[in-house]
Amino acid sequence: MEIKFERYFFQSEFLSPVNGFDSVSVPTEVRIDPLTKRRSRIITWALPDKGKFDFSKMIEESKGCIFCPENVLLKTPLFLKEIVPEGRISIGNAVGFPNLFPAGAYGSVIVLCKEHFLNLHEFTPEVYEDGFKVAVEIIRKTMAYDPDARFWQISQNYLLPGGSSILHPHLQVIGDPIPTNEMESLLEASASYFQRNQTLFWNDLVRTEEGLGERYIATSGKVHWFVSYAPIGFNEVCATVEGHSSLTTLSQEEISAFAKGIVSTLKYYYDKNLNSFNLGFYSITDEDHHQLLLRIISRSPIQPYYLNDWTSFEVLQSELTLNIYPEVLCREIRPYFS
């Protein structure tokens, strides 16, 4: 087993006007991801919390959108009959259909609920269970039509800071015959790890993190929740499931476990006065060295004067800066999973 948690420590020293121009020393920690070797930069300062945002005006101005119940079956696209003869896929309150503005070979949208807006503490496991079941059907039916579409991202962009132009809760399901940059990085690193160790990285990571207890959150059956050692996003929470590389092979119990963990994470975000987030599954069919992975990250909360959470570090240096230690995040969020 070859799980290494590498890091660098730096100190920046200067004369601070806050301290009467006495000398101060401010730490920065750079961590290296044990699989991909990507670096993350942890700083110790943060902007002040501005409290919870009032969404009432935004809700009023945008209600009756294309995803609302009175419009979703009238104004959204239909799948090709060769893929989905019925045109759309509905399970519970979730409705899936092609994306009018796709970003891949097969782009779909899943409206998660009838409610036009849900704050983070209002999401329920049932909302995500229905949505994931629709996603599974979309992937299965599309792959029956085109077996080369093996690489799938199931994602959620929530609110404007998360990249969503529509307030109504929904998922994106995108399938391609080629991987995304991140998928390719994960696949190459996982295959290289297996060649060196003859073991699956994700199983070794889960066992190591569970033994250390610093970043391991909880387990539900074969679904393991943990905090990334070197995050790629703010307040990053991860989950992986033993024995599966694709969303399509999960059992009902495993789908429920993912849904409950997502809801627990969103409740933690809400209590921290966060309101925007991204989540994404990396679902790849027939990859022996890959294991289904979920990441959830918070984004800068939407406020009257919004500050983007990506700077030149992230955009031009491909190195995230974050202001909470993963071990602290793990201690704070663990009670939400109990």
Secondary structure per residue as TSV (DSSP state, phi and psi in degrees):
chain	resnum	aa	ss	phi	psi
A	1	M	-	360.0	135.0
A	2	E	-	-131.0	63.2
A	3	I	-	-101.0	113.6
A	4	K	-	-118.3	129.5
A	5	F	-	-106.3	90.9
A	6	E	E	-94.9	149.9
A	7	R	E	-157.2	159.6
A	8	Y	E	-124.6	145.6
A	9	F	E	-116.8	131.2
A	10	F	E	-127.0	150.0
A	11	Q	E	-126.4	127.8
A	12	S	E	-105.6	120.4
A	13	E	E	-111.9	136.3
A	14	F	E	-161.2	172.4
A	15	L	E	-96.4	116.2
A	16	S	E	-96.4	130.1
A	17	P	G	-67.9	-23.3
A	18	V	G	-66.5	-30.4
A	19	N	G	-108.4	32.4
A	20	G	T	64.9	30.0
A	21	F	T	62.8	25.7
A	22	D	E	-75.7	160.4
A	23	S	E	-70.8	132.8
A	24	V	E	-127.7	159.3
A	25	S	E	-130.9	118.8
A	26	V	E	-109.6	123.6
A	27	P	E	-84.8	151.5
A	28	T	E	-135.8	138.6
A	29	E	E	-120.2	129.8
A	30	V	E	-109.0	122.9
A	31	R	E	-110.0	150.9
A	32	I	E	-115.2	124.8
A	33	D	-	-60.9	131.2
A	34	P	T	-67.4	-16.8
A	35	L	T	-100.7	-59.7
A	36	T	T	-88.5	-15.2
A	37	K	-	70.0	12.6
A	38	R	-	-67.1	145.7
A	39	R	E	-98.9	144.3
A	40	S	E	-125.9	146.2
A	41	R	E	-118.4	118.9
A	42	I	E	-102.9	122.6
A	43	I	-	-108.8	168.1
A	44	T	S	-113.4	9.9
A	45	W	-	-123.1	157.6
A	46	A	-	-150.1	157.7
A	47	L	-	-73.1	153.5
A	48	P	-	-65.3	146.2
A	49	D	-	-71.5	131.8
A	50	K	-	-101.7	8.3
A	51	G	-	81.7	-169.9
A	52	K	-	-84.0	145.9
A	53	F	-	-91.6	140.8
A	54	D	-	-88.6	112.0
A	55	F	-	-91.1	0.7
A	56	S	H	-57.5	-43.8
A	57	K	H	-66.4	-42.7
A	58	M	H	-63.1	-40.6
A	59	I	H	-63.8	-46.2
A	60	E	H	-63.0	-40.7
A	61	E	H	-72.8	-24.1
A	62	S	H	-111.8	-2.7
A	63	K	-	-64.5	155.7
A	64	G	S	78.5	28.1
A	65	C	-	-73.8	177.9
A	66	I	T	-62.7	-22.5
A	67	F	T	-91.9	-7.3
A	68	C	S	-70.3	154.4
A	69	P	H	-53.0	-35.6
A	70	E	H	-74.4	-11.5
A	71	N	H	-118.5	-25.9
A	72	V	H	-60.2	-33.1
A	73	L	T	-92.1	-0.8
A	74	L	T	-111.8	-30.8
A	75	K	S	-119.7	10.1
A	76	T	S	-109.1	155.0
A	77	P	-	-66.5	168.1
A	78	L	-	-116.0	144.8
A	79	F	-	-66.9	155.9
A	80	L	-	-56.9	143.4
A	81	K	T	-62.5	-27.1
A	82	E	T	-69.0	-21.8
A	83	I	T	-98.3	-54.9
A	84	V	-	-131.6	96.7
A	85	P	T	-55.0	-32.1
A	86	E	T	-75.8	-13.5
A	87	G	S	95.7	-43.6
A	88	R	S	-136.7	165.7
A	89	I	E	-120.3	124.5
A	90	S	E	-124.1	129.4
A	91	I	E	-137.5	120.2
A	92	G	T	61.2	-128.4
A	93	N	T	-95.0	-0.2
A	94	A	E	-89.1	138.8
A	95	V	E	-131.4	127.5
A	96	G	E	-113.6	142.1
A	97	F	E	-159.7	166.5
A	98	P	E	-64.1	149.3
A	99	N	-	-78.6	129.5
A	100	L	S	-64.4	-24.5
A	101	F	S	-128.5	73.5
A	102	P	-	-69.9	153.0
A	103	A	S	-118.6	24.3
A	104	G	S	-166.0	-176.5
A	105	A	S	-61.4	-40.0
A	106	Y	E	-132.2	104.2
A	107	G	E	-115.1	127.9
A	108	S	E	-131.7	160.8
A	109	V	E	-123.2	142.0
A	110	I	E	-122.6	112.3
A	111	V	E	-75.0	125.0
A	112	L	-	-83.8	-27.0
A	113	C	-	-159.5	169.0
A	114	K	S	-78.3	-27.5
A	115	E	-	-65.7	134.4
A	116	H	S	-69.5	-28.5
A	117	F	-	-146.3	137.2
A	118	L	-	-128.2	126.8
A	119	N	-	-74.9	165.4
A	120	L	G	-60.4	-31.7
A	121	H	G	-81.4	-2.7
A	122	E	G	-98.3	-9.4
A	123	F	-	-67.3	143.5
A	124	T	-	-120.5	158.4
A	125	P	H	-57.2	-36.3
A	126	E	H	-61.1	-36.1
A	127	V	H	-57.9	-46.4
A	128	Y	H	-77.0	-34.6
A	129	E	H	-58.8	-48.5
A	130	D	H	-61.3	-42.6
A	131	G	H	-62.6	-43.2
A	132	F	H	-68.5	-34.3
A	133	K	H	-64.7	-39.3
A	134	V	H	-64.6	-42.0
A	135	A	H	-59.8	-42.6
A	136	V	H	-59.2	-44.3
A	137	E	H	-66.1	-39.5
A	138	I	H	-61.1	-46.5
A	139	I	H	-65.1	-46.3
A	140	R	H	-60.0	-47.2
A	141	K	H	-69.2	-36.2
A	142	T	H	-68.8	-41.1
A	143	M	H	-70.6	-26.9
A	144	A	H	-66.5	-30.2
A	145	Y	H	-83.2	-38.5
A	146	D	-	-141.2	92.0
A	147	P	T	-62.8	-17.3
A	148	D	T	-74.9	-14.2
A	149	A	-	-81.8	78.4
A	150	R	-	-96.9	-16.0
A	151	F	E	-106.9	116.8
A	152	W	E	-128.4	135.4
A	153	Q	E	-113.7	127.2
A	154	I	E	-113.0	111.8
A	155	S	E	-136.3	163.8
A	156	Q	E	-135.8	125.9
A	157	N	E	-107.8	113.4
A	158	Y	E	-111.8	119.7
A	159	L	T	70.4	170.1
A	160	L	G	-57.6	-43.7
A	161	P	G	-61.9	-25.5
A	162	G	G	-86.3	-1.6
A	163	G	T	97.9	11.1
A	164	S	-	-95.4	136.0
A	165	S	S	-96.8	-6.6
A	166	I	-	-122.7	131.1
A	167	L	-	-69.8	-35.2
A	168	H	S	-59.3	128.6
A	169	P	-	-60.9	130.5
A	170	H	E	-156.5	162.8
A	171	L	E	-112.3	156.6
A	172	Q	E	-109.4	136.5
A	173	V	E	-126.6	114.3
A	174	I	E	-126.1	125.8
A	175	G	E	-122.1	139.9
A	176	D	E	-141.8	161.3
A	177	P	S	-83.1	-3.0
A	178	I	S	-127.9	152.8
A	179	P	-	-79.3	160.0
A	180	T	-	-73.5	170.0
A	181	N	H	-55.9	-44.9
A	182	E	H	-68.4	-41.4
A	183	M	H	-59.5	-45.2
A	184	E	H	-63.0	-40.0
A	185	S	H	-62.8	-44.2
A	186	L	H	-64.8	-42.9
A	187	L	H	-64.7	-46.7
A	188	E	H	-63.9	-43.1
A	189	A	H	-68.6	-38.5
A	190	S	H	-66.9	-41.0
A	191	A	H	-65.4	-41.1
A	192	S	H	-64.0	-41.1
A	193	Y	H	-61.5	-43.7
A	194	F	H	-63.7	-40.4
A	195	Q	H	-61.9	-36.3
A	196	R	H	-78.1	-33.7
A	197	N	H	-117.4	-14.4
A	198	Q	S	59.4	28.4
A	199	T	S	-138.4	159.7
A	200	L	-	-82.9	128.3
A	201	F	H	-54.5	-46.4
A	202	W	H	-65.7	-35.9
A	203	N	H	-68.2	-40.8
A	204	D	H	-64.6	-41.4
A	205	L	H	-62.2	-45.6
A	206	V	H	-61.7	-44.8
A	207	R	H	-64.0	-40.6
A	208	T	H	-65.2	-48.1
A	209	E	H	-65.2	-37.9
A	210	E	H	-64.5	-38.5
A	211	G	H	-68.4	-39.3
A	212	L	H	-71.7	-39.3
A	213	G	-	74.6	6.3
A	214	E	S	-86.4	-33.1
A	215	R	S	-127.5	1.2
A	216	Y	E	-85.9	125.0
A	217	I	E	-92.2	-60.5
A	218	A	E	-167.5	167.6
A	219	T	E	-133.2	148.1
A	220	S	E	-138.5	100.6
A	221	G	T	64.6	-119.9
A	222	K	T	-99.0	5.8
A	223	V	E	-95.4	124.4
A	224	H	E	-115.6	133.1
A	225	W	E	-111.5	134.5
A	226	F	E	-155.4	165.6
A	227	V	E	-101.4	134.8
A	228	S	-	-65.6	138.2
A	229	Y	S	-66.3	-41.7
A	230	A	S	-126.4	85.8
A	231	P	-	-63.9	155.8
A	232	I	S	-106.9	2.6
A	233	G	S	-153.9	166.6
A	234	F	E	-70.0	137.9
A	235	N	E	50.4	45.5
A	236	E	E	-72.5	125.8
A	237	V	E	-118.5	134.5
A	238	C	E	-122.7	156.9
A	239	A	E	-145.9	145.4
A	240	T	E	-140.3	158.7
A	241	V	E	-129.7	130.8
A	242	E	T	-65.9	136.1
A	243	G	T	83.5	8.1
A	244	H	-	-134.9	135.9
A	245	S	S	-108.7	-11.4
A	246	S	S	-132.9	150.3
A	247	L	G	-62.3	-26.2
A	248	T	G	-71.0	-17.3
A	249	T	G	-101.1	2.7
A	250	L	-	-70.0	147.4
A	251	S	-	-81.6	169.2
A	252	Q	H	-59.8	-39.6
A	253	E	H	-63.4	-38.7
A	254	E	H	-72.9	-37.8
A	255	I	H	-61.1	-42.3
A	256	S	H	-63.9	-39.0
A	257	A	H	-64.0	-42.3
A	258	F	H	-62.7	-44.9
A	259	A	H	-61.4	-44.2
A	260	K	H	-66.0	-39.4
A	261	G	H	-66.9	-38.1
A	262	I	H	-62.1	-46.5
A	263	V	H	-62.0	-39.7
A	264	S	H	-62.2	-42.0
A	265	T	H	-64.0	-42.6
A	266	L	H	-66.6	-33.7
A	267	K	H	-65.6	-38.8
A	268	Y	H	-62.8	-46.5
A	269	Y	H	-56.9	-44.4
A	270	Y	H	-59.7	-44.1
A	271	D	H	-65.9	-20.7
A	272	K	T	-92.5	11.9
A	273	N	T	63.2	28.6
A	274	L	-	-93.7	153.4
A	275	N	-	-143.1	-8.8
A	276	S	E	-121.2	144.6
A	277	F	E	-157.3	167.3
A	278	N	E	-128.1	143.3
A	279	L	E	-133.1	153.3
A	280	G	E	-156.5	133.1
A	281	F	E	-95.2	140.4
A	282	Y	E	-104.8	97.1
A	283	S	E	-110.6	115.2
A	284	I	E	-131.8	126.7
A	285	T	T	-83.3	137.8
A	286	D	T	59.4	51.5
A	287	E	-	-125.2	106.9
A	288	D	T	-64.8	-29.7
A	289	H	T	-96.1	-0.6
A	290	H	-	-104.4	147.2
A	291	Q	-	-129.0	137.1
A	292	L	-	-50.9	126.6
A	293	L	E	-126.0	136.8
A	294	L	E	-118.6	136.3
A	295	R	E	-125.0	138.6
A	296	I	E	-126.0	130.9
A	297	I	E	-133.1	146.9
A	298	S	E	-86.1	156.3
A	299	R	E	-118.3	167.8
A	300	S	-	-53.5	128.9
A	301	P	-	-62.3	140.6
A	302	I	-	-66.5	130.5
A	303	Q	-	-144.6	166.1
A	304	P	S	-55.2	-37.0
A	305	Y	S	-118.6	89.2
A	306	Y	-	-77.1	135.4
A	307	L	-	-113.7	121.3
A	308	N	-	-65.5	144.5
A	309	D	S	-93.5	1.5
A	310	W	-	-107.8	124.1
A	311	T	-	-111.6	-168.3
A	312	S	H	-62.9	-25.7
A	313	F	H	-58.0	-50.1
A	314	E	H	-75.5	-45.1
A	315	V	H	-75.0	-41.2
A	316	L	H	-108.1	-19.9
A	317	Q	H	-110.4	-7.1
A	318	S	-	54.2	41.1
A	319	E	-	-137.3	113.4
A	320	L	E	-72.1	140.4
A	321	T	E	-111.1	131.2
A	322	L	E	-135.8	161.0
A	323	N	S	-121.2	23.9
A	324	I	S	-139.1	134.4
A	325	Y	-	-69.7	135.9
A	326	P	H	-53.7	-34.8
A	327	E	H	-67.3	-35.3
A	328	V	H	-68.3	-45.0
A	329	L	H	-56.1	-44.0
A	330	C	H	-61.7	-45.1
A	331	R	H	-62.4	-38.0
A	332	E	H	-74.1	-36.6
A	333	I	H	-88.9	-19.9
A	334	R	G	-55.6	-41.8
A	335	P	G	-60.5	-24.4
A	336	Y	G	-71.1	-17.4
A	337	F	G	-96.8	0.3
A	338	S	-	-85.8	360.0
